[in-house]
């Protein structure tokens, strides 16, 4: 995609660490991804922190003129937002509400390197795709091989019969932001879903009606 052209995505959610990691390559990757989002005029949805890789990518996107929406649980505000916030910040009650809000806002998901929290968000998003809760692309920015072992684990899950071969294709991975964005732009769901998006929505509507 050439500079100045709009992406098929208006908003992308990025999962990443509140730490920067031990090597500059990780911060460089966050800056590079931020640049790719700005080039494609894509707004950022993220976890709301202004430190670590979260702070790096949010600042890059904000400075590039795109909208930044941070969604953060109230309990994490003192820990992850020690300074001035970047863009719009939405404070929610807990982690579950945070993830649900990010999923509603975004049209695609990307995971930069991160720790337990990033992995949990990534794996839940992959699971939602497999179940049919959403049909949005899930991208993994495999910076300097950071996620090689995780991708190998997915492959082993297929080999051992715990992951459908077609469901392995849910995860789109690349070593650079530009390559990843191109792959995600061209992504078409090809896996067998457990249920349709419409089925999950009908079930959710039924739960709401029962509790009102």
Backbone as ProteinMPNN parsed JSONL, in Angstrom:
{"seq_chain_A": "XXXXXXXXXXXXXXXXXXXXXXXXXXXXXXXXXXXXXXXXXXXXXXXXXXXXXXXXXXXXXXXXXXXXXXXXXXXXXXXXXXXXXXXXXXXXXXXXXXXXXXXXXXXXXXXXXXXXXXXXXXXXXXXXXXXXXXXXXXXXXXXXXXXXXXXXXXXXXXXXXXXXXXXXXXXXXXXXXXXXXXXXXXXXXXXXXXXXXXXXXXXXXXXXXXXX", "coords_chain_A": {"N_chain_A": [[0.848, -1.199, 0.0], [0.58, 2.193, -0.858], [2.01, 5.27, 0.426], [-0.246, 7.432, 2.096], [-2.609, 6.279, 1.23], [-5.71, 4.926, 2.262], [-6.354, 2.388, 4.697], [-8.137, -0.778, 4.817], [-8.901, -1.07, 7.351], [-10.159, 0.89, 10.01], [-9.692, 1.166, 12.708], [-7.329, -0.295, 14.815], [-6.535, -2.659, 17.29], [-3.884, -2.851, 19.522], [-2.012, -5.098, 21.317], [0.363, -5.058, 23.867], [3.413, -4.826, 25.848], [3.644, -3.249, 29.116], [6.127, -2.79, 29.807], [9.355, -2.067, 28.332], [11.067, -4.018, 27.525], [14.289, -5.685, 27.281], [15.868, -4.994, 25.156], [16.642, -2.69, 22.529], [15.469, -3.232, 20.115], [12.816, -3.93, 20.451], [11.415, -1.6, 21.21], [11.956, -0.162, 18.915], [10.473, -1.627, 17.091], [7.882, -1.1, 17.973], [7.724, 1.613, 17.4], [7.979, 1.477, 14.632], [5.654, 0.035, 13.935], [3.758, 1.877, 14.802], [4.291, 3.9, 12.956], [3.471, 2.634, 10.575], [0.728, 2.378, 11.046], [-0.041, 5.075, 11.127], [0.672, 5.855, 8.517], [-1.222, 4.475, 7.099], [-3.451, 5.674, 7.972], [-4.796, 4.706, 10.257], [-6.533, 4.43, 13.265], [-5.601, 3.999, 16.734], [-6.299, 1.553, 19.165], [-5.745, 0.661, 22.458], [-4.164, -0.584, 25.522], [-3.98, 1.607, 27.278], [-1.826, 2.451, 28.917], [0.903, 4.742, 29.581], [3.519, 4.1, 29.52], [6.412, 2.002, 28.761], [6.192, -0.279, 25.938], [3.577, 0.272, 25.271], [3.325, 3.014, 25.789], [5.159, 3.965, 23.936], [4.165, 3.269, 21.308], [1.636, 4.469, 21.362], [2.25, 7.19, 21.609], [3.602, 7.628, 19.213], [1.596, 7.18, 17.268], [-0.255, 9.108, 18.022], [1.201, 11.49, 17.695], [1.401, 11.368, 14.984], [-1.027, 12.159, 14.088], [-3.287, 10.555, 14.163], [-6.149, 9.086, 15.78], [-6.066, 8.137, 19.197], [-7.085, 5.731, 21.435], [-7.135, 4.811, 24.668], [-7.813, 2.158, 26.833], [-8.394, 1.382, 30.071], [-8.307, -0.388, 33.183], [-9.585, 0.83, 36.287], [-8.045, 0.241, 38.585], [-5.483, 0.014, 37.595], [-4.632, 2.487, 36.815], [-2.961, 4.187, 38.541], [-0.591, 2.751, 38.345], [0.073, 2.269, 35.628], [-0.247, 4.67, 34.353], [1.555, 6.93, 35.072], [2.208, 9.499, 34.289], [1.295, 12.201, 32.066], [-1.614, 11.567, 30.135], [-2.13, 10.004, 26.883], [-3.851, 11.003, 24.085], [-7.277, 9.936, 23.959], [-8.677, 8.626, 26.925], [-10.266, 5.902, 28.356], [-11.671, 4.881, 31.258], [-12.299, 1.856, 32.83], [-14.09, -0.715, 34.706], [-12.843, -3.231, 35.228], [-10.536, -5.884, 34.146], [-11.89, -7.609, 32.412], [-13.918, -6.004, 31.339], [-12.318, -4.163, 30.051], [-11.066, -5.721, 27.977], [-13.308, -6.522, 26.535], [-14.27, -4.05, 25.667], [-12.122, -3.129, 24.075], [-12.209, -5.059, 22.079], [-14.686, -4.538, 20.901], [-14.274, -1.995, 19.838], [-12.21, -2.241, 17.95], [-11.145, -3.254, 14.619], [-9.335, -5.073, 13.904], [-6.586, -6.977, 15.27], [-3.391, -6.727, 16.815], [-0.472, -8.142, 18.16], [2.295, -7.016, 19.82], [5.6, -7.767, 21.168], [5.357, -8.906, 24.531], [4.345, -9.586, 27.96], [2.749, -11.799, 30.328], [0.165, -10.602, 30.358], [-0.166, -9.595, 27.733], [0.004, -11.989, 26.284], [-2.232, -13.314, 27.278], [-4.339, -11.688, 26.395], [-3.955, -11.913, 23.62], [-4.304, -14.727, 23.165], [-6.921, -15.112, 24.011], [-8.271, -13.574, 22.125], [-7.665, -14.992, 19.786], [-8.979, -17.37, 20.405], [-11.647, -16.46, 20.496], [-11.98, -15.903, 17.805], [-11.806, -18.497, 16.714], [-14.066, -19.641, 17.867], [-16.033, -18.206, 16.633], [-16.922, -15.777, 17.488], [-15.912, -13.429, 16.542], [-14.731, -12.19, 13.338], [-12.386, -10.984, 12.788], [-9.066, -10.032, 11.742], [-6.13, -11.408, 13.299], [-3.067, -10.453, 14.255], [0.422, -11.18, 14.643], [3.265, -9.66, 15.642], [6.265, -10.677, 15.14], [8.879, -9.961, 16.498], [12.253, -10.084, 15.941], [12.237, -12.855, 16.301], [10.862, -13.234, 18.701], [8.419, -14.499, 19.233], [8.763, -17.062, 18.315], [8.813, -19.554, 19.708], [6.21, -19.675, 20.684], [4.713, -19.809, 18.322], [5.685, -22.233, 17.43], [4.607, -23.858, 19.395], [1.888, -23.648, 18.768], [1.954, -24.97, 16.285], [2.68, -27.497, 17.168], [0.407, -28.098, 18.602], [-1.39, -28.507, 16.537], [-0.221, -30.752, 15.33], [-0.493, -32.616, 17.365], [-3.194, -32.879, 17.528], [-4.89, -31.074, 18.865], [-5.471, -28.578, 17.911], [-7.282, -27.427, 15.189], [-6.109, -27.868, 11.865], [-6.924, -25.899, 9.995], [-7.64, -23.865, 11.723], [-5.238, -23.026, 12.674], [-4.466, -21.115, 10.923], [-5.63, -18.808, 11.761], [-3.936, -17.1, 13.114], [-1.949, -14.549, 12.0], [1.296, -13.923, 11.096], [4.364, -12.025, 11.11], [7.658, -10.648, 10.632], [8.13, -7.961, 10.396], [6.515, -4.755, 10.636], [5.392, -3.657, 8.312], [5.16, -5.861, 6.546], [3.429, -7.428, 8.058], [1.088, -5.836, 8.159], [0.357, -5.857, 5.467], [-0.23, -8.586, 5.094], [-2.403, -8.825, 6.863], [-4.229, -7.106, 5.706], [-4.921, -8.603, 3.532], [-6.135, -10.793, 4.604], [-8.386, -13.508, 4.875], [-10.908, -15.16, 6.578], [-10.6, -18.637, 6.992], [-11.025, -20.804, 8.523], [-12.854, -23.382, 10.252], [-15.57, -22.417, 12.102], [-16.796, -22.63, 15.46], [-19.295, -21.617, 16.117], [-21.523, -19.21, 14.633], [-21.048, -15.613, 14.298], [-23.486, -14.404, 14.55], [-24.923, -16.241, 16.071], [-23.634, -16.105, 18.563], [-24.208, -13.446, 19.184], [-26.98, -13.538, 19.405], [-27.221, -15.194, 21.617], [-26.018, -13.58, 23.56], [-27.793, -11.432, 23.584], [-30.007, -12.733, 24.589], [-29.185, -13.333, 27.205], [-28.954, -10.744, 28.257], [-31.628, -9.899, 28.142], [-32.763, -11.682, 29.95], [-31.716, -10.83, 32.326], [-32.618, -8.324, 32.727]], "CA_chain_A": [[0.0, 0.0, 0.0], [1.386, 3.395, -0.961], [1.788, 6.296, 1.435], [-1.394, 8.303, 1.897], [-3.808, 5.52, 0.937], [-6.383, 4.45, 3.465], [-6.447, 0.959, 4.908], [-9.476, -1.326, 4.99], [-9.177, -0.945, 8.78], [-10.196, 2.239, 10.58], [-9.148, 1.098, 14.063], [-6.643, -1.544, 15.144], [-6.151, -2.811, 18.69], [-2.531, -3.388, 19.696], [-1.649, -5.637, 22.625], [1.815, -5.003, 24.058], [3.844, -4.75, 27.229], [3.839, -1.984, 29.822], [7.576, -2.67, 29.882], [9.972, -1.889, 27.021], [11.953, -5.132, 27.215], [15.707, -5.449, 27.552], [16.612, -4.631, 23.948], [16.093, -1.563, 21.78], [14.736, -3.73, 18.952], [11.393, -3.985, 20.75], [10.913, -0.229, 21.097], [12.027, 0.193, 17.496], [9.348, -2.291, 16.424], [6.674, -0.357, 18.348], [7.765, 2.847, 16.61], [7.734, 1.101, 13.241], [4.228, -0.281, 13.813], [3.051, 3.153, 14.892], [4.466, 4.572, 11.663], [2.635, 1.958, 9.589], [-0.663, 2.741, 11.329], [-0.221, 6.463, 10.701], [0.746, 5.884, 7.059], [-2.473, 3.936, 6.581], [-4.535, 6.446, 8.598], [-5.504, 3.803, 11.16], [-6.545, 4.835, 14.671], [-5.091, 2.995, 17.671], [-6.962, 1.17, 20.415], [-4.727, -0.073, 23.222], [-4.453, -0.769, 26.942], [-4.065, 2.857, 28.024], [-0.629, 2.86, 29.661], [1.791, 5.691, 28.901], [4.884, 3.626, 29.76], [6.764, 0.803, 28.027], [5.829, -0.306, 24.529], [2.282, 0.943, 25.146], [3.578, 4.442, 25.696], [5.901, 4.25, 22.704], [3.32, 3.221, 20.115], [0.548, 5.451, 21.467], [2.814, 8.51, 21.337], [3.913, 7.68, 17.781], [0.341, 7.308, 16.524], [-0.853, 10.402, 18.383], [1.988, 12.534, 17.034], [1.153, 11.252, 13.556], [-2.317, 12.743, 13.758], [-4.384, 9.598, 14.241], [-6.809, 9.03, 17.083], [-5.586, 7.127, 20.132], [-8.031, 5.422, 22.502], [-6.612, 3.904, 25.67], [-8.851, 1.602, 27.717], [-7.612, 0.905, 31.216], [-9.052, -0.589, 34.432], [-9.358, 1.858, 37.304], [-6.994, -0.158, 39.52], [-4.168, 0.107, 36.97], [-4.311, 3.877, 36.469], [-1.761, 4.694, 39.234], [0.589, 1.96, 37.986], [0.4, 2.324, 34.21], [-0.37, 6.041, 33.851], [2.185, 7.818, 36.05], [2.339, 10.852, 33.751], [0.191, 12.723, 31.27], [-2.196, 10.58, 29.235], [-1.991, 10.228, 25.445], [-5.13, 10.862, 23.403], [-8.478, 9.707, 24.776], [-8.554, 7.524, 27.875], [-11.541, 5.416, 28.899], [-11.424, 4.09, 32.462], [-13.341, 0.851, 33.019], [-14.096, -1.286, 36.046], [-11.931, -4.361, 35.422], [-9.857, -6.397, 32.96], [-12.878, -8.183, 31.492], [-14.554, -4.896, 30.642], [-11.285, -3.596, 29.176], [-10.904, -6.544, 26.792], [-14.547, -6.466, 25.757], [-14.334, -2.73, 25.029], [-11.126, -3.092, 23.008], [-12.689, -5.917, 20.999], [-15.787, -3.844, 20.224], [-13.78, -0.811, 19.143], [-11.224, -2.527, 16.907], [-11.485, -4.057, 13.446], [-8.254, -6.048, 13.781], [-5.766, -7.039, 16.476], [-1.966, -7.006, 16.626], [0.302, -8.296, 19.391], [3.731, -6.781, 19.893], [6.141, -8.505, 22.303], [4.824, -8.549, 25.842], [4.381, -10.638, 28.96], [1.551, -12.598, 30.565], [-1.05, -9.884, 29.975], [-0.234, -9.572, 26.277], [-0.293, -13.346, 25.837], [-3.619, -13.637, 27.638], [-5.211, -10.961, 25.467], [-3.778, -12.509, 22.305], [-4.884, -16.059, 23.096], [-8.376, -14.996, 24.097], [-8.74, -13.064, 20.842], [-7.591, -16.125, 18.864], [-10.057, -18.285, 20.775], [-12.905, -15.857, 20.055], [-12.064, -16.098, 16.354], [-12.098, -19.905, 16.47], [-15.441, -19.905, 18.273], [-16.957, -17.499, 15.767], [-17.385, -14.548, 18.128], [-15.561, -12.361, 15.606], [-14.034, -12.606, 12.117], [-11.36, -9.957, 12.6], [-7.698, -10.565, 11.676], [-5.293, -11.392, 14.502], [-1.689, -10.432, 13.79], [1.5, -11.348, 15.622], [4.51, -9.048, 15.172], [7.287, -11.563, 15.695], [10.089, -9.139, 16.481], [13.51, -10.788, 16.183], [11.954, -14.216, 16.734], [10.345, -13.272, 20.071], [7.29, -15.424, 19.352], [9.04, -18.329, 17.63], [8.423, -20.707, 20.516], [4.75, -19.709, 20.751], [4.254, -20.31, 17.028], [6.019, -23.659, 17.418], [3.615, -24.501, 20.253], [0.663, -23.756, 17.962], [2.183, -26.036, 15.304], [2.646, -28.761, 17.9], [-0.991, -28.347, 18.918], [-1.983, -29.094, 15.33], [0.352, -32.087, 15.161], [-1.01, -33.504, 18.409], [-4.644, -33.015, 17.402], [-5.645, -30.175, 19.737], [-5.827, -27.388, 17.132], [-7.606, -27.747, 13.798], [-5.148, -27.297, 10.921], [-7.441, -24.66, 9.416], [-7.669, -22.845, 12.77], [-3.873, -22.513, 12.818], [-4.347, -19.958, 10.039], [-6.197, -17.617, 12.408], [-2.826, -16.223, 13.506], [-1.136, -14.022, 10.904], [2.542, -13.463, 11.722], [5.42, -11.479, 10.263], [8.753, -10.089, 11.427], [8.121, -6.502, 10.272], [5.187, -4.15, 10.674], [4.878, -3.489, 6.955], [4.756, -7.177, 6.05], [2.264, -7.869, 8.82], [-0.074, -5.08, 7.726], [-0.027, -6.357, 4.142], [-0.873, -9.888, 5.295], [-3.696, -8.64, 7.518], [-5.116, -6.498, 4.71], [-5.341, -9.658, 2.603], [-6.627, -11.94, 5.379], [-9.76, -13.983, 4.735], [-11.102, -16.309, 7.47], [-10.748, -19.899, 6.273], [-11.157, -21.88, 9.483], [-14.192, -23.808, 10.662], [-15.929, -21.786, 13.36], [-17.69, -23.42, 16.299], [-20.625, -21.019, 15.944], [-21.462, -17.967, 13.882], [-21.121, -14.371, 15.063], [-24.896, -14.138, 14.808], [-25.345, -17.12, 17.164], [-23.119, -15.547, 19.806], [-24.932, -12.222, 19.462], [-28.315, -13.919, 19.864], [-27.069, -15.697, 22.987], [-25.745, -12.43, 24.423], [-29.044, -10.687, 23.709], [-30.882, -13.5, 25.478], [-28.701, -13.147, 28.572], [-29.313, -9.391, 28.68], [-33.074, -9.854, 28.358], [-33.072, -12.448, 31.141], [-31.247, -10.149, 33.524], [-33.221, -6.983, 32.83]], "C_chain_A": [[0.878, 1.241, 0.0], [1.05, 4.378, 0.149], [0.553, 7.113, 1.075], [-2.683, 7.572, 1.581], [-4.405, 4.976, 2.222], [-6.447, 2.928, 3.507], [-7.903, 0.522, 4.923], [-9.897, -1.25, 6.454], [-9.191, 0.525, 9.196], [-9.55, 2.271, 11.961], [-8.546, -0.28, 14.307], [-6.279, -1.541, 16.62], [-4.773, -3.451, 18.759], [-2.339, -3.827, 21.14], [-0.133, -5.566, 22.752], [2.136, -4.761, 25.528], [3.865, -3.339, 27.805], [5.31, -1.784, 30.145], [8.13, -2.543, 28.463], [10.831, -3.069, 26.595], [13.405, -4.727, 27.401], [16.51, -4.994, 26.342], [15.888, -3.552, 23.159], [15.234, -2.021, 20.604], [13.235, -3.748, 19.196], [10.748, -2.6, 20.663], [10.918, 0.232, 19.641], [10.844, -0.406, 16.734], [8.035, -1.577, 16.735], [6.59, 0.947, 17.557], [7.426, 2.552, 15.154], [6.262, 0.768, 13.014], [3.394, 0.983, 13.896], [3.121, 3.919, 13.584], [3.571, 3.947, 10.598], [1.156, 2.287, 9.796], [-0.957, 4.159, 10.843], [-0.244, 6.562, 9.181], [-0.56, 5.435, 6.435], [-3.709, 4.631, 7.167], [-5.435, 5.556, 9.468], [-5.398, 4.322, 12.585], [-6.13, 3.661, 15.556], [-6.025, 2.809, 18.855], [-5.942, 0.338, 21.182], [-5.066, -0.033, 24.708], [-4.356, 0.449, 27.822], [-2.826, 3.316, 28.758], [0.197, 3.864, 28.859], [3.256, 5.361, 29.161], [5.137, 2.394, 28.883], [6.396, 0.884, 26.551], [4.475, 0.349, 24.28], [2.477, 2.439, 24.96], [4.262, 4.821, 24.394], [4.989, 4.293, 21.494], [2.201, 4.249, 20.175], [1.055, 6.855, 21.149], [3.092, 8.679, 19.851], [2.647, 7.899, 16.954], [-0.296, 8.667, 16.778], [-0.121, 11.546, 17.686], [1.778, 12.524, 15.522], [-0.211, 11.744, 13.122], [-3.491, 11.791, 13.754], [-4.938, 9.554, 15.668], [-6.232, 7.884, 17.922], [-6.616, 6.963, 21.241], [-7.404, 4.402, 23.432], [-7.719, 3.456, 26.6], [-8.155, 0.903, 28.871], [-8.496, 0.71, 32.447], [-8.649, 0.443, 35.48], [-8.178, 1.51, 38.204], [-5.593, 0.009, 38.942], [-3.745, 1.537, 36.639], [-3.066, 4.378, 37.208], [-0.478, 3.997, 38.806], [1.035, 2.216, 36.553], [0.261, 3.715, 33.598], [0.231, 7.028, 34.834], [2.3, 9.267, 35.584], [1.108, 11.261, 32.982], [-0.3, 11.668, 30.281], [-1.999, 10.985, 27.779], [-3.356, 10.005, 24.789], [-6.288, 10.708, 24.364], [-8.259, 8.506, 25.677], [-9.938, 7.177, 28.415], [-11.221, 4.501, 30.079], [-12.606, 3.157, 32.7], [-13.15, 0.164, 34.369], [-13.061, -2.392, 36.253], [-11.344, -4.833, 34.089], [-10.839, -6.953, 31.933], [-13.548, -7.084, 30.673], [-13.57, -4.244, 29.668], [-11.181, -4.384, 27.876], [-12.145, -6.508, 25.91], [-14.65, -5.142, 25.003], [-13.339, -2.619, 23.886], [-11.594, -3.907, 21.808], [-13.814, -5.249, 20.211], [-15.262, -2.708, 19.351], [-12.951, -1.144, 17.898], [-11.78, -3.384, 15.776], [-10.418, -5.114, 13.156], [-7.401, -5.945, 15.035], [-4.324, -7.368, 16.113], [-1.312, -7.13, 17.999], [1.765, -8.003, 19.12], [4.295, -7.683, 20.998], [5.582, -7.987, 23.634], [4.889, -9.745, 26.77], [3.072, -11.38, 29.093], [0.278, -11.907, 30.074], [-1.246, -9.851, 28.47], [-0.609, -10.943, 25.729], [-1.742, -13.711, 26.122], [-4.593, -12.956, 26.695], [-5.16, -11.566, 24.074], [-4.511, -13.839, 22.195], [-6.407, -16.015, 23.21], [-8.956, -14.515, 22.767], [-8.712, -14.151, 19.774], [-8.735, -17.099, 19.134], [-11.407, -17.759, 20.325], [-13.085, -16.022, 18.55], [-12.433, -17.54, 16.027], [-13.55, -20.235, 16.792], [-16.457, -19.23, 17.365], [-17.514, -16.227, 16.378], [-17.023, -13.334, 17.277], [-14.848, -12.963, 14.396], [-12.895, -11.643, 11.784], [-9.966, -10.583, 12.556], [-6.959, -10.425, 13.004], [-3.841, -11.509, 14.054], [-0.684, -10.528, 14.924], [2.762, -10.747, 15.028], [5.672, -9.757, 15.861], [8.661, -10.89, 15.606], [11.316, -9.966, 16.866], [13.281, -12.184, 16.766], [11.357, -14.344, 18.12], [9.275, -14.338, 20.241], [7.539, -16.76, 18.654], [8.551, -19.541, 18.412], [6.904, -20.805, 20.638], [4.175, -20.255, 19.446], [4.55, -21.794, 16.894], [5.037, -24.444, 18.287], [2.293, -24.675, 19.517], [0.801, -24.898, 16.949], [2.129, -27.411, 15.969], [1.21, -29.125, 18.291], [-1.74, -28.946, 17.748], [-1.519, -30.541, 15.176], [-0.231, -33.09, 16.15], [-2.537, -33.581, 18.424], [-5.482, -32.136, 18.308], [-6.073, -28.883, 19.037], [-6.128, -27.839, 15.707], [-6.546, -27.139, 12.876], [-5.636, -25.984, 10.317], [-7.469, -23.524, 10.439], [-6.28, -22.279, 13.037], [-3.688, -21.244, 11.993], [-4.986, -18.696, 10.604], [-5.091, -16.607, 12.695], [-2.003, -15.847, 12.271], [0.136, -13.452, 11.531], [3.521, -12.959, 10.685], [6.462, -10.83, 11.165], [8.829, -8.569, 11.352], [6.692, -5.983, 10.229], [4.578, -4.038, 9.276], [4.374, -4.809, 6.387], [3.499, -7.663, 6.752], [1.003, -7.147, 8.363], [-0.56, -5.548, 6.36], [-0.762, -7.688, 4.268], [-2.263, -9.727, 5.905], [-4.707, -7.996, 6.575], [-5.698, -7.575, 3.789], [-5.969, -10.86, 3.299], [-8.101, -12.229, 5.079], [-9.934, -15.185, 5.65], [-11.334, -17.581, 6.665], [-10.969, -21.077, 7.207], [-12.623, -22.202, 9.765], [-14.498, -23.209, 12.025], [-16.901, -22.678, 14.14], [-19.122, -22.929, 16.167], [-20.452, -19.706, 15.212], [-21.489, -16.767, 14.809], [-22.56, -14.086, 15.458], [-25.414, -14.987, 15.973], [-24.892, -16.583, 18.503], [-23.876, -14.271, 20.182], [-26.324, -12.524, 19.98], [-28.268, -14.417, 21.299], [-26.839, -14.556, 23.962], [-27.006, -11.608, 24.644], [-29.998, -11.396, 24.663], [-30.499, -13.353, 26.936], [-29.103, -11.77, 29.093], [-30.807, -9.293, 28.994], [-33.458, -10.57, 29.657], [-32.693, -11.722, 32.416], [-31.84, -8.751, 33.691], [-34.518, -7.027, 33.647]], "O_chain_A": [[1.824, 1.328, 0.783], [-0.031, 4.336, 0.736], [0.328, 7.446, -0.089], [-3.756, 8.171, 1.65], [-3.685, 4.612, 3.152], [-6.577, 2.27, 2.474], [-8.804, 1.355, 5.03], [-11.081, -1.349, 6.775], [-8.334, 1.305, 8.78], [-8.937, 3.267, 12.346], [-9.176, -1.303, 14.037], [-5.776, -0.546, 17.141], [-4.528, -4.478, 18.125], [-2.483, -3.032, 22.068], [0.582, -5.974, 21.837], [1.244, -4.522, 26.342], [4.075, -2.362, 27.085], [5.703, -0.75, 30.686], [7.443, -2.878, 27.498], [11.279, -3.132, 25.45], [13.708, -3.56, 27.651], [17.685, -4.648, 26.465], [14.657, -3.513, 23.132], [14.365, -1.279, 20.147], [12.455, -3.599, 18.255], [9.66, -2.451, 20.105], [10.005, 0.925, 19.193], [10.284, 0.231, 15.841], [7.171, -1.46, 15.866], [5.515, 1.336, 17.101], [6.674, 3.293, 14.521], [5.685, 1.176, 12.006], [2.431, 1.146, 13.148], [2.135, 4.516, 13.151], [2.973, 4.667, 9.799], [0.416, 2.454, 8.827], [-1.992, 4.412, 10.226], [-1.08, 7.267, 8.616], [-0.966, 5.933, 5.385], [-4.846, 4.242, 6.902], [-6.662, 5.646, 9.418], [-4.303, 4.622, 13.061], [-6.283, 2.497, 15.187], [-6.482, 3.775, 19.466], [-5.342, -0.583, 20.626], [-6.112, 0.48, 25.105], [-4.625, 0.351, 29.02], [-2.767, 4.467, 29.189], [0.198, 3.845, 27.628], [4.127, 6.222, 29.04], [4.202, 1.814, 28.332], [6.3, 1.972, 25.982], [4.242, 0.916, 23.212], [1.869, 3.053, 24.084], [3.981, 5.871, 23.818], [5.031, 5.254, 20.726], [1.85, 4.841, 19.154], [0.361, 7.628, 20.488], [2.848, 9.747, 19.289], [2.64, 8.721, 16.037], [-0.814, 9.301, 15.858], [-0.749, 12.46, 17.151], [1.955, 13.546, 14.858], [-0.525, 11.749, 11.931], [-4.595, 12.182, 13.376], [-4.266, 9.938, 16.626], [-5.951, 6.802, 17.407], [-6.98, 7.931, 21.908], [-7.165, 3.26, 23.039], [-8.482, 4.281, 27.103], [-7.412, -0.058, 28.667], [-9.348, 1.552, 32.73], [-7.495, 0.869, 35.535], [-7.39, 2.389, 38.553], [-4.623, 0.133, 39.689], [-2.608, 1.763, 36.225], [-2.181, 4.947, 36.569], [0.603, 4.579, 38.89], [2.228, 2.364, 36.287], [0.618, 3.913, 32.437], [-0.48, 7.873, 35.377], [2.473, 10.167, 36.406], [0.014, 10.743, 33.209], [0.5, 10.962, 29.666], [-1.736, 12.148, 27.474], [-3.944, 8.932, 24.927], [-6.284, 11.279, 25.455], [-7.719, 7.487, 25.245], [-10.68, 8.048, 28.871], [-10.573, 3.467, 29.912], [-13.756, 3.591, 32.764], [-12.18, 0.424, 35.081], [-12.465, -2.488, 37.326], [-11.622, -4.254, 33.039], [-10.646, -6.789, 30.729], [-13.722, -7.22, 29.462], [-13.96, -3.821, 28.579], [-11.203, -3.799, 26.793], [-12.043, -6.467, 24.684], [-15.065, -5.111, 23.845], [-13.669, -2.072, 22.833], [-11.402, -3.502, 20.662], [-13.882, -5.382, 18.989], [-15.758, -2.492, 18.245], [-12.989, -0.412, 16.91], [-12.744, -4.13, 15.948], [-10.587, -5.948, 12.266], [-7.474, -4.962, 15.772], [-4.063, -8.178, 15.224], [-1.566, -6.321, 18.891], [2.399, -8.659, 18.293], [3.512, -8.315, 21.707], [5.372, -6.788, 23.817], [5.425, -10.794, 26.411], [2.359, -11.577, 28.109], [-0.581, -12.536, 29.455], [-2.357, -10.054, 27.979], [-1.436, -11.053, 24.824], [-2.401, -14.345, 25.299], [-5.561, -13.569, 26.245], [-6.191, -11.718, 23.419], [-5.256, -14.06, 21.241], [-7.1, -16.804, 22.568], [-10.006, -14.991, 22.333], [-9.621, -14.233, 18.948], [-9.378, -17.589, 18.206], [-12.232, -18.523, 19.824], [-14.196, -16.251, 18.071], [-13.276, -17.785, 15.164], [-14.189, -21.012, 16.083], [-17.619, -19.635, 17.327], [-18.47, -15.653, 15.855], [-17.736, -12.33, 17.285], [-14.415, -14.114, 14.435], [-12.498, -11.515, 10.626], [-9.709, -11.561, 13.257], [-7.141, -9.451, 13.733], [-3.431, -12.546, 13.533], [-0.913, -10.021, 16.022], [3.281, -11.248, 14.031], [6.008, -9.468, 17.009], [9.482, -11.219, 14.75], [11.403, -10.483, 17.98], [14.042, -12.638, 17.621], [11.336, -15.441, 18.677], [9.223, -15.008, 21.273], [6.593, -17.514, 18.428], [7.945, -20.449, 17.844], [6.364, -21.91, 20.69], [3.254, -21.072, 19.465], [3.759, -22.536, 16.311], [4.676, -25.571, 17.95], [1.65, -25.719, 19.624], [-0.121, -25.695, 16.776], [1.599, -28.366, 15.402], [0.84, -30.299, 18.311], [-2.618, -29.79, 17.928], [-2.322, -31.438, 14.924], [-0.438, -34.258, 15.821], [-3.108, -34.284, 19.258], [-6.666, -32.41, 18.508], [-6.95, -28.175, 19.53], [-5.33, -28.546, 15.091], [-6.13, -26.001, 13.091], [-4.848, -25.054, 10.144], [-7.337, -22.356, 10.074], [-6.153, -21.176, 13.567], [-2.855, -20.399, 12.322], [-4.895, -17.629, 9.996], [-5.287, -15.402, 12.537], [-1.44, -16.707, 11.593], [0.058, -12.589, 12.405], [3.516, -13.399, 9.536], [6.182, -10.504, 12.319], [9.519, -7.947, 12.16], [5.773, -6.698, 9.831], [3.389, -4.296, 9.086], [3.286, -4.869, 5.814], [2.61, -8.239, 6.124], [-0.042, -7.776, 8.196], [-1.766, -5.625, 6.125], [-1.793, -7.897, 3.629], [-3.199, -10.42, 5.504], [-5.899, -8.3, 6.632], [-6.833, -7.461, 3.328], [-6.302, -11.846, 2.642], [-8.937, -11.327, 5.037], [-9.184, -16.153, 5.523], [-12.166, -17.602, 5.759], [-11.088, -22.216, 6.756], [-13.51, -21.379, 9.537], [-13.779, -23.457, 12.993], [-17.72, -23.385, 13.553], [-20.055, -23.729, 16.11], [-19.354, -19.15, 15.174], [-21.901, -16.875, 15.964], [-22.83, -13.591, 16.552], [-26.236, -14.527, 16.766], [-25.651, -16.594, 19.473], [-24.155, -14.038, 21.358], [-26.808, -11.852, 20.89], [-29.15, -14.113, 22.103], [-27.394, -14.552, 25.061], [-27.264, -11.14, 25.753], [-30.704, -10.758, 25.443], [-31.364, -13.259, 27.807], [-29.541, -11.64, 30.236], [-31.202, -8.682, 29.987], [-34.356, -10.131, 30.374], [-33.279, -11.966, 33.471], [-31.583, -8.079, 34.69], [-35.162, -5.995, 33.838]]}, "name": "protein", "num_of_chains": 1, "seq": "XXXXXXXXXXXXXXXXXXXXXXXXXXXXXXXXXXXXXXXXXXXXXXXXXXXXXXXXXXXXXXXXXXXXXXXXXXXXXXXXXXXXXXXXXXXXXXXXXXXXXXXXXXXXXXXXXXXXXXXXXXXXXXXXXXXXXXXXXXXXXXXXXXXXXXXXXXXXXXXXXXXXXXXXXXXXXXXXXXXXXXXXXXXXXXXXXXXXXXXXXXXXXXXXXXXX"}
